[in-house]
Amino acid sequence: MPTNQFDIAIIGAGAAGLHLALAMRNDAFFDTKNILILEKDAKEANDRTWCFWEKGAGKWDHLLLKSWSKGDFFGKTNHRPLDLLPYRYKMLRGADFYRFAKSELAAAPNFTWVNDEISAVENLSIKGKAGSYEADLVFDSRLPSAISNLQFPSSNNSLLQHFKGWYVRTPEPRFDAERFTMMDYRIRWQDTSSFTYVLPINEREALVEFTLFNDRLIAQQDYDSMLRQYFDKVLNIKDFQILEEEYGVIPMTDYRFDKHSTGNHIRIGTAGGWMKGSSGYTFKNCERYSQRIVENMKARRPANEGVFSPKFHFYDSIFLGVLHHQNSLGPGVFEEMYAKNKVQDIFAFLDNESSFGTDLSIILKFKKWPFIQSFFRLLSKNIGHAPRH
């Protein structure tokens, strides 16, 4: 098999890999670097939808399917209208992002895209089914083999965020295209932390997705059953056509992914801990952390320096501890969050961009006892794993 030498290799062309590649593409510092992108898929299908919030205009606005400045949160009994400004909640289809990124990278002569499935990286030697490759620096979005099945050590607070969505069209106008539903807890799967969200594209089309934050998957027909209940009992829509379906499973955990980054083999994306553990949001983190890697490399610092935040990892651990041990509390926890805080503060908090004062204000508004219990469980774990002399 042929061996090819590169300065930088990026394994995986998902959100993390493409954000990193585009950040390098747009910085003249990397113009003299030979950069390899290795991806097993063609990246043409719309295999996911990313949602994120940001203030005002953003660099991906030309790709958005839709954005909103107003929304709604529905608890078990209460409704909270959300006025997001100066934020907007934005929806981006995977296929549109892939198409743009591939076009940009194809125009850069120092980038090489190879469709290959990678089986191993050993001492910066990359083994694929179609060939072998060498690189001075490897960024790898594959999950480490120890956790590739999303089974994390019992010492971690871990959940699965799993979801199924229907992109639907109705014969008559049935949606308010200017408002989206952030979370709706009125229809739940048994006694779990589960909710539905609604992203209307226009008055007749919307993505409606049922989501669970818990520790086990359910059958495909059970997701379908919950979606049908939501259409029937909440939306009161009987007649609709399913245009597309999407399904996914992502980890929500305080596992330290960054420990798998060693030397010049750096994990990125979910594999690098870029996903927000307590919410599952990833897309904007991929943009932020990719830019940080670029700036680190230009300053000759370790590539992933400053990506991990001990403060927000601690917050996520406590929050996940509550949902991990008392999953049924989830709807009440989120209802408290949205009922007692400005949505702008919540967004800053979930983006790891809030001040300590804002953090404290949000934390103190939760019911204390479940979080105190989670704090002491976390403290006990850390003491139990402390080195002994």
MOPENOR-V734636 format. One record per backbone hydrogen bond with DSSP energy under -0.5 kcal/mol. NH is the residue of the N-H (numbers start at 1). CO is the residue of the C=O. E is the energy in kcal/mol with one decimal. If there is no record, write none. Layout:
BEGIN
nh	co	e
NH	CO	E
NH	CO	E
END
This chain:
BEGIN
nh	co	e
4	132	-1.1
6	134	-2.3
7	34	-1.7
8	34	-2.0
9	137	-2.5
10	36	-3.0
11	9	-0.5
11	139	-3.2
12	10	-0.7
12	38	-3.5
18	14	-2.3
19	15	-2.2
20	16	-2.4
21	17	-2.3
22	18	-2.8
23	19	-2.4
24	20	-2.0
25	21	-2.6
26	22	-1.9
27	24	-1.5
30	27	-2.0
31	28	-1.7
33	30	-1.7
35	33	-0.7
35	110	-3.0
36	8	-2.9
37	112	-3.1
38	10	-2.7
38	36	-0.5
39	37	-0.5
39	114	-2.1
47	45	-1.6
50	92	-2.9
52	90	-1.9
54	88	-1.7
56	86	-2.2
61	58	-1.3
63	60	-2.2
64	60	-0.7
64	61	-0.8
65	91	-2.5
66	91	-1.2
68	89	-2.3
70	178	-0.5
71	82	-2.5
72	180	-1.5
73	80	-2.2
74	183	-2.9
75	73	-0.5
75	78	-3.3
80	73	-3.4
81	79	-0.5
82	71	-2.9
83	81	-0.5
84	69	-2.5
84	82	-0.7
85	69	-0.6
87	84	-2.4
88	54	-2.0
89	68	-2.8
90	52	-3.8
90	88	-0.5
91	66	-2.6
92	50	-2.9
94	48	-2.9
96	93	-0.6
97	93	-1.7
98	94	-2.8
99	95	-2.3
100	96	-2.0
101	97	-2.6
102	98	-2.9
103	99	-1.8
104	100	-2.3
105	101	-2.5
106	102	-2.2
107	103	-1.0
108	105	-1.4
109	107	-0.6
111	108	-1.6
112	35	-2.6
114	37	-2.9
114	112	-0.5
116	39	-0.6
116	114	-0.9
118	116	-0.6
119	127	-2.9
120	127	-1.3
122	125	-2.8
125	122	-1.6
126	124	-0.6
126	133	-3.3
127	120	-3.0
127	125	-0.5
128	126	-0.6
128	131	-2.3
129	117	-1.6
132	2	-2.4
133	126	-2.3
134	4	-3.6
135	124	-1.5
136	6	-1.2
137	7	-1.0
138	264	-3.1
139	9	-3.0
140	138	-0.5
140	266	-3.1
141	11	-2.1
147	144	-1.8
148	145	-0.8
150	147	-2.2
152	150	-0.7
156	153	-2.1
158	156	-0.8
159	252	-3.1
160	214	-3.9
161	250	-3.2
162	160	-0.7
162	212	-1.9
163	248	-2.1
164	210	-2.0
165	246	-3.0
166	208	-2.9
167	244	-2.7
168	166	-0.8
168	206	-2.9
169	241	-2.2
170	204	-2.4
174	203	-2.9
175	203	-2.1
177	175	-0.9
179	176	-1.6
180	70	-1.3
181	198	-2.6
182	72	-2.5
182	180	-0.7
183	72	-0.8
184	196	-1.0
185	74	-2.6
190	188	-0.9
192	189	-1.3
193	213	-0.5
194	192	-1.3
195	211	-2.5
196	184	-1.8
197	209	-2.3
198	181	-1.2
199	207	-2.8
200	198	-0.6
201	205	-2.4
202	205	-1.6
206	168	-1.6
207	199	-2.2
208	166	-2.6
208	206	-0.6
209	197	-2.4
210	164	-2.7
211	195	-3.1
212	162	-2.6
213	193	-3.1
214	160	-1.8
214	212	-0.6
222	219	-1.1
223	219	-1.5
224	220	-2.1
225	221	-2.1
226	222	-2.1
227	223	-2.4
228	224	-2.6
229	225	-2.2
230	226	-2.1
231	227	-2.5
232	228	-2.4
233	229	-3.4
234	229	-0.5
234	230	-1.7
235	230	-2.5
237	231	-3.0
238	236	-0.6
240	238	-0.6
241	169	-2.9
243	167	-3.1
243	241	-0.8
244	167	-1.3
246	165	-2.0
248	163	-1.9
250	161	-2.6
252	159	-2.5
254	157	-1.4
257	255	-1.6
259	256	-1.4
260	257	-2.3
261	258	-1.7
262	260	-0.6
262	265	-2.0
265	262	-2.6
266	138	-3.1
266	264	-0.6
268	140	-2.0
271	268	-0.8
272	269	-1.5
273	270	-1.6
274	269	-2.6
276	281	-2.5
277	275	-0.6
279	276	-1.3
280	276	-3.4
286	282	-2.3
287	283	-1.5
288	284	-2.7
289	285	-3.2
290	286	-1.7
291	287	-1.7
292	288	-2.0
293	289	-2.3
294	290	-2.1
295	291	-2.4
296	292	-2.7
297	293	-2.6
298	294	-2.1
299	295	-1.7
300	297	-1.1
301	296	-3.0
305	302	-1.9
307	304	-1.6
310	308	-0.6
313	309	-2.2
314	310	-2.0
315	311	-2.0
316	312	-2.6
317	313	-2.2
318	314	-2.0
319	315	-2.6
320	316	-3.1
321	317	-2.0
322	318	-1.6
323	319	-1.7
324	320	-3.0
325	321	-2.0
326	322	-2.4
329	326	-2.1
330	327	-1.9
333	329	-2.3
334	330	-2.5
335	331	-2.2
336	332	-2.4
337	333	-2.1
338	334	-2.4
339	335	-2.1
340	336	-2.1
341	337	-0.7
345	342	-0.6
346	342	-1.9
347	343	-2.5
348	344	-1.9
349	345	-2.3
350	346	-2.8
351	347	-1.5
352	349	-1.4
353	348	-2.8
354	348	-0.7
359	355	-2.6
360	356	-2.8
361	357	-2.2
362	358	-2.4
363	359	-2.7
364	360	-2.5
365	362	-1.1
366	363	-1.4
371	367	-0.7
372	368	-2.5
373	369	-2.7
374	370	-1.9
375	371	-2.3
376	372	-2.3
377	373	-2.1
378	374	-2.4
379	375	-2.5
380	376	-2.4
381	377	-2.2
382	378	-2.3
383	379	-2.4
384	380	-2.4
385	381	-1.5
386	383	-1.1
END
